[in-house]
Amino acid sequence: MKFLWTTIKVTNLEESLQFYRQVLDLHPYERFKAGPHMEIAFLRTEETAIELIQDQRSEVSPSCSSISLGFQVPSLDEISHHLKELSIPILGGPIQPNETMRFIYIKDPNGVKIQLVELQN
C-alpha cells in the first residue's frame, strides 16, 4: 500500500494554491474543472501530494483541530523568517521534543493546521 495524497476542501482555490506554493513549495501538476461548480488541483513535490477541491455549491467546514499535516523543512529559522515576510502567524512553537527535531505550527487559509519540522542528523 502507498499513501497517495491528502484532500482539502477549500473556499478559495487561488488563495490556497498561492499559500501552498509560497510556503511549502508545492506546485500544481494537474488542474481541471469537475463540473460547472467544482475545480480540482493537485500539487506536489517529489514525495508529497495534496488535492485541493473548490466546490461553489458547498461550504467548507472547519478543520478538525486534532489533525495536522507535517512537512519537513531544511531550516526552521529560515521558514519562520519567510512566514513573517508573508504575514503568516506562527500558532505554536518552536517546540523541541528531542535533540533531533523541532517544529512550529501554522494554519493554511482554510484552517488546516500545518506542522513545519526541522530534523537534525
N, C-alpha and C positions, 0 to 999 in steps of 0.2 A: 504494500500500500504506500502511496505517496500523497502527501498533502499538496493540493494544487493552489488554492487561493482563499482569501477571506473576502466576503461580500459585505459592502457597506452601502446602505441606502442613504442618499444624500439629498439635501434640499436645493443645492446649487452646484451643478456639475462643474462648471468653470472654476468656481472658487475652490472646490475640493481638488481638482486637477492641479491648480496652482499651488495649493498647500503641499500636496504630496511631491510635486516636482521640486519646489523651492526648499522644503525642509528635509525630505528624505531621498531626494534624487531618484524618485520613481518616475518613469516615463511611459506614456501611453504606447501600447503596441497594437491595440485593436480598439476601435470605437465605432459604434453603429446605433441606428435607430431600431428599436424593438417595438414598433407600432407608433401611432400618432402622438402618444403621450409619454413615451419612455425612451430614454437613451442610456446606453451602457458603454462604459470604458474600462478596459483592462490596463493596468500599469504594472511594470515590473523592473527588477534589476536581474542579475544573473540567477539568483535563487529565490526571490520573493515576488509574489504576485498579489495584487489587490483588484477586486472588481468593484467599481462604483456604479450604482444604479440611481438614476433620477427618474421618478415616476410622478408626473404632474397630477395624477388622479389621487394620490395618497400622501398623507402626512408622514414625516419621519418621526418615529417615536424616540424618546430619549434613550441613549445607550445604557446598557447595564453597567452599573458602577463597579461590578466585580470582575469585569473583563478588561484587559488591556492588550495592545499589540506591541510586542517588543522588537526593537530594531537596534542592531549593533552599529555604533558609530566609531570612527577612528579616534576622536578626541572629544570628551565631554566639554572641555573648556572651549574649544572652537565652536561646537554646535550651540553652546549656551550663548556665546557672543553673537552668532548668526541669528539665533532666535530673538535676541534683544533688538538687533537691527530690523527684524521683521515685525516687531511689536507683538510677539507671541509669548504670553506669560508662562513661566515655569511654575507648575502647580505643586510640585513636591521635589525635594532633594536639593543637592545631591545626597544620595544615600549610598553608603558603602557597607554592604552586609559581610564582606570578607576582603582580604587583601588583593584579590584579583578582579573584583567587579565593583563598579559604581554606576549609578544611574539617576536620571531625573524623569519627571512626568510632565507631559503637556497634553492638550486636547486638540483634536482636529476641528474644523469648522462645524461638524455635526455632533460634537460632544463625545467622540470616541477617544478614550484615554490611550495615549501613546507613551511607551516607555523607551527612552533612549539610553542605551547601555554601552559603556566603555569596558572592554575586557583587557586586562593586562596579563602578559605572559610571564 
